[in-house]
């Protein structure tokens, strides 16, 4: 079960980083706006 959690964490981190990089070209604050949803998704996944 811990292995699944670490994989979810890794994927969520990569997703947040990639969306942050893709948004940094348009608006500097765009990357930061996409991070809270990823964090809430991670926390809800950990709760299960």
VEXNU-817241 format. One record per residue: x negated, y negated, z of N, C-alpha, C, CB in turn. Coordinates in pm, 1 decimal. Glycine has a CB too. Example, Ala and Ser with C-alpha at 12.3 -4.5 7.8 and 13.67 -1.06 7.14 Angstrom:
2
{n.east:-1319.0&n.north:569.0&n.up:780.0&ca.east:-1230.0&ca.north:450.0&ca.up:780.0&c.east:-1320.0&c.north:330.0&c.up:780.0&cb.east:-1130.8&cb.north:447.3&cb.up:904.6}
{n.east:-1285.0&n.north:225.0&n.up:708.0&ca.east:-1367.0&ca.north:106.0&ca.up:714.0&c.east:-1290.0&c.north:-3.0&c.up:787.0&cb.east:-1408.4&cb.north:59.8&cb.up:572.5}
//
This chain:
48
{n.east:-83.4&n.north:120.6&n.up:0.0&ca.east:0.0&ca.north:0.0&ca.up:0.0&c.east:-87.1&c.north:-126.0&c.up:0.0&cb.east:94.5&cb.north:-0.4&cb.up:122.5}
{n.east:-197.5&n.north:-121.8&n.up:71.8&ca.east:-286.4&ca.north:-238.3&ca.up:73.3&c.east:-345.4&c.north:-262.1&c.up:-65.8&cb.east:-399.6&cb.north:-219.0&cb.up:177.1}
{n.east:-369.7&n.north:-153.1&n.up:-140.2&ca.east:-425.8&ca.north:-169.1&ca.up:-274.2&c.east:-327.9&c.north:-244.5&c.up:-363.3&cb.east:-460.1&cb.north:-31.9&cb.up:-335.8}
{n.east:-199.4&n.north:-213.6&n.up:-350.0&ca.east:-97.4&ca.north:-283.0&ca.up:-429.5&c.east:-93.3&c.north:-430.8&c.up:-392.5&cb.east:41.9&cb.north:-218.6&cb.up:-408.6}
{n.east:-103.9&n.north:-459.1&n.up:-263.5&ca.east:-100.4&ca.north:-598.4&ca.up:-217.8&c.east:-218.1&c.north:-676.6&c.up:-274.2&cb.east:-101.3&cb.north:-605.1&cb.up:-64.1}
{n.east:-336.8&n.north:-616.2&n.up:-271.6&ca.east:-455.2&ca.north:-685.6&ca.up:-321.8&c.east:-442.7&c.north:-710.6&c.up:-471.7&cb.east:-582.4&cb.north:-604.4&cb.up:-291.7}
{n.east:-384.4&n.north:-615.2&n.up:-543.9&ca.east:-365.8&ca.north:-633.2&ca.up:-688.4&c.east:-268.4&c.north:-747.7&c.up:-715.0&cb.east:-314.3&cb.north:-502.4&cb.up:-753.8}
{n.east:-160.7&n.north:-753.0&n.up:-637.2&ca.east:-62.9&ca.north:-861.1&ca.up:-653.5&c.east:-128.4&c.north:-995.6&c.up:-623.2&cb.east:59.8&cb.north:-838.8&cb.up:-561.2}
{n.east:-210.2&n.north:-998.9&n.up:-519.2&ca.east:-281.2&ca.north:-1121.5&ca.up:-484.8&c.east:-372.8&c.north:-1163.7&c.up:-598.5&cb.east:-361.8&cb.north:-1102.9&cb.up:-355.7}
{n.east:-445.9&n.north:-1066.5&n.up:-654.3&ca.east:-540.1&ca.north:-1096.0&ca.up:-762.0&c.east:-466.6&c.north:-1150.2&c.up:-884.2&cb.east:-620.3&cb.north:-970.3&cb.up:-799.5}
{n.east:-358.4&n.north:-1083.9&n.up:-922.0&ca.east:-281.8&ca.north:-1127.6&ca.up:-1039.6&c.east:-223.7&c.north:-1266.9&c.up:-1017.2&cb.east:-168.5&cb.north:-1027.3&cb.up:-1071.0}
{n.east:-171.0&n.north:-1290.5&n.up:-896.9&ca.east:-112.3&ca.north:-1421.4&ca.up:-867.3&c.east:-218.8&c.north:-1530.5&c.up:-871.5&cb.east:-43.4&cb.north:-1419.8&cb.up:-729.6}
{n.east:-338.3&n.north:-1498.0&n.up:-821.6&ca.east:-446.9&ca.north:-1595.8&ca.up:-823.2&c.east:-489.3&c.north:-1626.9&c.up:-965.6&cb.east:-566.6&cb.north:-1544.8&cb.up:-742.5}
{n.east:-504.2&n.north:-1522.8&n.up:-1047.3&ca.east:-543.8&ca.north:-1542.7&ca.up:-1187.0&c.east:-437.3&c.north:-1622.7&c.up:-1260.8&cb.east:-567.4&cb.north:-1407.0&cb.up:-1257.2}
{n.east:-310.5&n.north:-1591.1&n.up:-1233.9&ca.east:-201.1&ca.north:-1662.8&ca.up:-1300.0&c.east:-202.4&c.north:-1810.4&c.up:-1261.1&cb.east:-65.2&cb.north:-1599.5&cb.up:-1263.8}
{n.east:-223.9&n.north:-1836.6&n.up:-1133.4&ca.east:-226.3&ca.north:-1975.6&ca.up:-1086.4&c.east:-343.7&c.north:-2050.5&c.up:-1148.5&cb.east:-235.0&cb.north:-1981.0&cb.up:-932.0}
{n.east:-459.7&n.north:-1983.9&n.up:-1156.2&ca.east:-577.4&ca.north:-2048.5&ca.up:-1213.8&c.east:-557.2&c.north:-2075.0&c.up:-1362.5&cb.east:-702.3&cb.north:-1962.0&cb.up:-1191.9}
{n.east:-504.7&n.north:-1977.5&n.up:-1435.2&ca.east:-486.5&ca.north:-1994.3&ca.up:-1579.4&c.east:-385.7&c.north:-2104.9&c.up:-1608.4&cb.east:-440.4&cb.north:-1862.4&cb.up:-1643.8}
{n.east:-276.6&n.north:-2109.5&n.up:-1532.8&ca.east:-176.6&ca.north:-2214.3&ca.up:-1553.8&c.east:-234.9&c.north:-2349.9&c.up:-1515.2&cb.east:-48.0&cb.north:-2185.2&cb.up:-1472.0}
{n.east:-322.9&n.north:-2350.4&n.up:-1415.2&ca.east:-385.9&ca.north:-2474.5&ca.up:-1372.4&c.east:-476.8&c.north:-2527.2&c.up:-1482.6&cb.east:-465.4&cb.north:-2453.2&cb.up:-1242.1}
{n.east:-553.9&n.north:-2437.8&n.up:-1545.3&ca.east:-644.5&ca.north:-2479.6&ca.up:-1652.2&c.east:-566.3&c.north:-2525.8&c.up:-1775.1&cb.east:-739.4&cb.north:-2364.7&cb.up:-1690.0}
{n.east:-459.3&n.north:-2456.1&n.up:-1809.0&ca.east:-382.1&ca.north:-2492.2&ca.up:-1928.3&c.east:-311.9&c.north:-2626.0&c.up:-1908.0&cb.east:-278.8&cb.north:-2382.4&cb.up:-1961.7}
{n.east:-274.0&n.north:-2657.5&n.up:-1786.2&ca.east:-203.0&ca.north:-2782.2&ca.up:-1758.7&c.east:-298.9&c.north:-2898.8&c.up:-1737.5&cb.east:-114.2&cb.north:-2765.8&cb.up:-1636.7}
{n.east:-425.7&n.north:-2870.0&n.up:-1708.1&ca.east:-520.0&ca.north:-2977.2&ca.up:-1676.3&c.east:-544.6&c.north:-3065.2&c.up:-1798.4&cb.east:-652.8&cb.north:-2918.8&cb.up:-1625.1}
{n.east:-524.4&n.north:-3010.6&n.up:-1919.4&ca.east:-544.9&ca.north:-3090.0&ca.up:-2040.2&c.east:-434.7&c.north:-3193.9&c.up:-2056.9&cb.east:-550.8&cb.north:-2999.3&cb.up:-2163.2}
{n.east:-313.0&n.north:-3159.4&n.up:-2017.4&ca.east:-201.0&ca.north:-3251.8&ca.up:-2035.8&c.east:-193.7&c.north:-3351.9&c.up:-1920.2&cb.east:-68.5&cb.north:-3174.0&cb.up:-2047.3}
{n.east:-166.8&n.north:-3300.7&n.up:-1799.0&ca.east:-154.9&ca.north:-3387.4&ca.up:-1682.0&c.east:-234.8&c.north:-3326.3&c.up:-1567.3&cb.east:-5.4&cb.north:-3407.2&cb.up:-1641.4}
{n.east:-310.7&n.north:-3409.6&n.up:-1496.3&ca.east:-392.8&ca.north:-3357.2&ca.up:-1386.9&c.east:-305.0&c.north:-3296.7&c.up:-1277.6&cb.east:-481.8&cb.north:-3468.4&cb.up:-1328.2}
{n.east:-188.5&n.north:-3356.6&n.up:-1253.4&ca.east:-99.6&ca.north:-3307.1&ca.up:-1148.5&c.east:-17.4&c.north:-3186.6&c.up:-1192.2&cb.east:-7.4&cb.north:-3417.1&cb.up:-1104.1}
{n.east:-21.3&n.north:-3153.3&n.up:-1321.4&ca.east:57.9&ca.north:-3040.4&ca.up:-1369.1&c.east:12.8&c.north:-2909.3&c.up:-1306.6&cb.east:49.7&cb.north:-3030.9&cb.up:-1520.2}
{n.east:-120.5&n.north:-2891.8&n.up:-1292.8&ca.east:-170.1&ca.north:-2768.3&ca.up:-1233.5&c.east:-125.0&c.north:-2754.8&c.up:-1089.5&cb.east:-321.7&cb.north:-2762.7&cb.up:-1241.2}
{n.east:-130.2&n.north:-2864.1&n.up:-1013.9&ca.east:-88.9&ca.north:-2858.1&ca.up:-874.1&c.east:59.0&c.north:-2828.2&c.up:-860.1&cb.east:-121.4&cb.north:-2988.1&cb.up:-804.4}
{n.east:138.7&n.north:-2872.1&n.up:-957.2&ca.east:283.2&ca.north:-2849.4&ca.up:-948.7&c.east:316.1&c.north:-2701.9&c.up:-970.7&cb.east:357.7&cb.north:-2936.4&cb.up:-1051.8}
{n.east:229.2&n.north:-2630.1&n.up:-1043.8&ca.east:257.7&ca.north:-2489.7&ca.up:-1073.3&c.east:208.0&c.north:-2397.8&c.up:-961.9&cb.east:193.9&cb.north:-2449.6&cb.up:-1206.2}
{n.east:131.2&n.north:-2451.9&n.up:-867.2&ca.east:75.8&ca.north:-2366.7&ca.up:-761.5&c.east:177.7&c.north:-2331.0&c.up:-653.1&cb.east:-42.5&cb.north:-2435.3&cb.up:-698.0}
{n.east:259.6&n.north:-2424.2&n.up:-602.8&ca.east:355.6&ca.north:-2387.5&ca.up:-497.2&c.east:449.8&c.north:-2273.6&c.up:-535.8&cb.east:437.5&cb.north:-2507.8&cb.up:-459.7}
{n.east:506.7&n.north:-2269.9&n.up:-658.7&ca.east:592.2&ca.north:-2156.0&ca.up:-694.2&c.east:517.0&c.north:-2024.2&c.up:-686.0&cb.east:648.7&cb.north:-2174.0&cb.up:-834.5}
{n.east:390.5&n.north:-2022.5&n.up:-729.5&ca.east:311.6&ca.north:-1899.4&ca.up:-722.7&c.east:291.4&c.north:-1858.9&c.up:-577.2&cb.east:174.9&cb.north:-1917.6&cb.up:-793.4}
{n.east:269.2&n.north:-1957.8&n.up:-489.4&ca.east:250.5&ca.north:-1927.1&ca.up:-347.5&c.east:376.8&c.north:-1871.4&c.up:-285.1&cb.east:206.6&cb.north:-2051.1&cb.up:-272.0}
{n.east:492.5&n.north:-1928.0&n.up:-321.9&ca.east:618.1&ca.north:-1878.8&ca.up:-265.3&c.east:647.4&c.north:-1738.2&c.up:-315.6&cb.east:734.5&cb.north:-1973.4&cb.up:-300.6}
{n.east:609.5&n.north:-1710.6&n.up:-441.4&ca.east:629.7&ca.north:-1575.4&ca.up:-495.8&c.east:541.9&c.north:-1476.4&c.up:-421.3&cb.east:598.5&cb.north:-1571.1&cb.up:-647.8}
{n.east:417.6&n.north:-1517.2&n.up:-392.7&ca.east:326.2&ca.north:-1429.5&ca.up:-320.6&c.east:379.5&c.north:-1401.6&c.up:-180.3&cb.east:185.5&cb.north:-1492.0&cb.up:-313.3}
{n.east:425.9&n.north:-1503.6&n.up:-110.8&ca.east:473.3&ca.north:-1485.7&ca.up:26.6&c.east:596.7&c.north:-1396.5&c.up:29.2&cb.east:504.6&cb.north:-1621.8&cb.up:91.5}
{n.east:685.7&n.north:-1412.1&n.up:-68.8&ca.east:806.0&ca.north:-1328.6&ca.up:-71.9&c.east:768.3&c.north:-1184.2&c.up:-102.6&cb.east:907.0&cb.north:-1381.5&cb.up:-176.7}
{n.east:664.4&n.north:-1164.9&n.up:-186.1&ca.east:619.8&ca.north:-1028.6&ca.up:-217.5&c.east:559.3&c.north:-964.2&c.up:-93.5&cb.east:516.9&cb.north:-1029.3&cb.up:-333.5}
{n.east:483.1&n.north:-1042.3&n.up:-16.6&ca.east:419.5&ca.north:-988.0&ca.up:104.2&c.east:525.7&c.north:-955.2&c.up:209.4&cb.east:315.8&cb.north:-1088.7&cb.up:161.7}
{n.east:634.0&n.north:-1032.1&n.up:211.8&ca.east:740.3&ca.north:-1005.6&ca.up:308.9&c.east:803.0&c.north:-869.3&c.up:285.4&cb.east:847.6&cb.north:-1114.3&cb.up:302.0}
{n.east:816.1&n.north:-829.9&n.up:158.6&ca.east:871.8&ca.north:-698.2&ca.up:128.3&c.east:771.5&c.north:-591.5&c.up:170.7&cb.east:906.3&cb.north:-685.1&cb.up:-23.5}
//
